[in-house]
């Protein structure tokens, strides 16, 4: 027998299905990756709504999104390439000695 969510707060809660995660909420993870994140405690656990239906409470997703870093990634500038490969000088010296 499957136990279905039945608390009073769950009756008023909005739930998000897997399909809606990427389409409406910008969470593009695969099902397997989500399972791994949930197992490691890095993503909210889904709720069982029926025998074959799971979904995430919208409030739990909002809290998870709020906990994510908000700073934009700033790539570091790399020095301009010199056109020479590493070790090229050593190889040219070895060739001269032969």
C-alpha angles and dihedrals in degrees: 000000000000118000111221125206106263110161121126093247091052090056090063096037121107113227129205121211124216092259091052092051093077100024098051107012105038097240103134099178122136120242091253093050090049090052090051092048092048091049090052092047093245098117131036116268117247122241125236107239098172143347092292103012129094127171140166124245109248090226091057091050091049090051091048092050091049090053093055120100113268101193115108118241112257111198115215118242114252122216116258112268115252094211092244123106122228111270094017092120092051092050092050090052091049090051091051092053093056 
